[in-house]
Amino acid sequence: MVLTSDDRFIVAGSWDRSIKVYDLQTKTQVHNLEDKSKKMLLQSLINYLARVNSVVLTPNNKYFLSAHNDGSIKMFDWGTKKLVHHFQKAHQGKKTSLLFLSVV
């Protein structure tokens, strides 16, 4: 879970493979991005593999990324909430956290 730099929104990832955005001013959920791209007979296995373990926003709030148990990282545009890039199997093993560093 991460808070935007303007303290207005919370972005939360879930083991149900969804990423939800909440507006703190209205105290409502304003977006629900669900991963419906994977269809398999063993749905419980896919749910485990694609769990969202972590979300992080870029310092300028332009993008947010999600880390998944299947080893992938997904990058979304904050304004449109659309998937910009899907880093599949960037590293071996599940992704449990993400961090942006500001380099001066």
C-alpha positions as CSV (number, residue, x, y, z in Angstrom):
1,M,0.0,0.0,0.0
2,V,1.2,3.5,-0.8
3,L,0.0,7.0,-0.3
4,T,0.3,9.6,-3.1
5,S,2.6,12.6,-2.4
6,D,-0.4,14.9,-2.2
7,D,-1.9,12.7,0.5
8,R,-5.1,12.4,-1.5
9,F,-5.1,8.7,-2.7
10,I,-4.1,5.3,-1.4
11,V,-3.0,2.6,-3.9
12,A,-3.3,-0.9,-2.5
13,G,-2.4,-4.3,-4.0
14,S,-4.2,-7.5,-3.0
15,W,-3.7,-11.3,-3.1
16,D,-6.9,-11.4,-5.2
17,R,-4.8,-10.0,-8.1
18,S,-6.4,-6.5,-8.0
19,I,-5.0,-3.1,-7.4
20,K,-7.4,-0.6,-5.9
21,V,-7.2,3.2,-5.6
22,Y,-9.0,4.9,-2.8
23,D,-9.8,8.7,-2.5
24,L,-9.1,9.8,1.1
25,Q,-11.2,13.0,0.7
26,T,-14.4,11.2,-0.3
27,K,-13.4,7.9,1.5
28,T,-14.4,5.8,-1.5
29,Q,-12.8,3.4,-3.9
30,V,-12.3,5.2,-7.2
31,H,-10.5,2.5,-9.3
32,N,-10.2,-1.3,-9.3
33,L,-7.6,-2.7,-11.7
34,E,-8.1,-6.5,-11.9
35,D,-5.8,-8.9,-13.7
36,K,-8.1,-11.0,-15.8
37,S,-5.5,-11.9,-18.4
38,K,-4.7,-15.4,-17.1
39,K,-7.2,-18.2,-17.7
40,M,-6.3,-21.7,-16.5
41,L,-7.9,-24.8,-15.1
42,L,-6.1,-24.5,-11.8
43,Q,-7.5,-21.1,-10.9
44,S,-6.2,-21.3,-7.3
45,L,-2.6,-21.8,-8.6
46,I,-2.9,-18.7,-10.8
47,N,-4.4,-16.7,-8.0
48,Y,-1.3,-17.6,-5.9
49,L,1.2,-16.8,-8.8
50,A,-0.3,-13.5,-9.7
51,R,-0.9,-12.1,-6.2
52,V,0.0,-8.4,-5.9
53,N,2.6,-8.1,-3.1
54,S,3.6,-4.5,-3.4
55,V,2.7,-1.2,-5.1
56,V,4.9,1.9,-5.4
57,L,4.4,5.4,-6.9
58,T,7.1,7.3,-8.8
59,P,8.1,10.4,-6.8
60,N,6.2,12.6,-9.4
61,N,3.1,10.5,-9.2
62,K,3.2,9.9,-12.9
63,Y,3.4,6.1,-12.7
64,F,2.8,3.3,-10.3
65,L,4.3,-0.2,-10.3
66,S,3.1,-3.5,-8.8
67,A,5.1,-6.5,-7.8
68,H,3.6,-10.0,-8.3
69,N,4.2,-13.5,-7.0
70,D,4.7,-14.8,-10.5
71,G,7.9,-12.7,-10.8
72,S,6.4,-9.9,-12.9
73,I,6.3,-6.2,-12.4
74,K,3.6,-4.1,-14.0
75,M,3.9,-0.4,-14.7
76,F,0.7,1.8,-14.9
77,D,0.1,5.4,-15.9
78,W,-1.4,7.2,-12.9
79,G,-3.6,9.5,-14.9
80,T,-5.2,6.9,-17.1
81,K,-4.7,3.8,-14.9
82,K,-3.7,1.9,-18.0
83,L,-1.0,-0.7,-18.2
84,V,2.1,0.9,-19.7
85,H,4.6,-2.0,-19.5
86,H,4.6,-5.6,-18.2
87,F,8.1,-6.8,-17.1
88,Q,7.6,-10.5,-17.2
89,K,10.0,-12.6,-15.2
90,A,12.4,-9.7,-14.8
91,H,14.1,-11.7,-12.1
92,Q,13.7,-15.3,-11.0
93,G,11.2,-15.8,-8.1
94,K,8.4,-13.8,-6.7
95,K,8.6,-10.0,-6.2
96,T,7.7,-9.0,-2.7
97,S,8.5,-5.3,-2.7
98,L,9.5,-2.3,-4.9
99,L,11.3,1.0,-4.1
100,F,12.1,4.1,-6.0
101,L,15.3,5.9,-5.2
102,S,15.9,9.6,-6.0
103,V,19.4,10.0,-7.3
104,V,20.8,13.6,-7.1
